[in-house]
Amino acid sequence: MLKSAEYFNNGYSCSESVVKAAIDAGLVPEELLSVATSFSGGMSSGCLCGAIAGSQIILGYLFGRNNKAGNEVQARAMAKYFIGEFKKSHKATCCRVLTAGMDMASPERKAHCSNMVSDCAKILEDMIKVKV
């Protein structure tokens, strides 16, 4: 999962980067990469951070309904826990709020978002280690 920031810094979007690292780790199938594309940049609306969305895609795949490792209640509990862990450091989950005052194309925003991607990957990795 630690490759997520590397992917982000080399052309993948925030949501794709988290999912791509999970694919490389053998946690989810390659087909999920295309699913993650539309979650980038707050689903192109600036709402939910794409790195969080990518992480939630992975949690749902691993622990969601019809999965032998989980169920709807467990997946939702894990989703809530993930958000709580993220908010401990960042206080918000909205892309617009997390990047307020930063120009979309600025190196400052790229570095900031790279940190969001890394933080999400770390939280996700810690959660998966405990559950898998």
HUNOR-V434308 format. One line per field, one symbol per residue. phi: phi as a letter, one per 20 degrees, with the letter a starting at -180 (. if undefined). psi: psi as a letter, one per 40 degrees, with the letter a starting at -180 (. if undefined). Layout:
phi: ???
psi: ???
This chain:
phi: .ffgfffffcoefgfffffgffffemecfgffffffgfeflmlmcneggfffgfffgfffffcegmdfeabgfffffffffgfffffgedmbcegfffdgndfgeffffgffffffffffffgfffffgfee
psi: eeedddddefeiidddddddddddeediiddedddddeeifffeeebhhdddddddddddddeaiehdeaiddddddddddddddddddeeiehddddehehhdeiddddddddddddddddddddddddd.
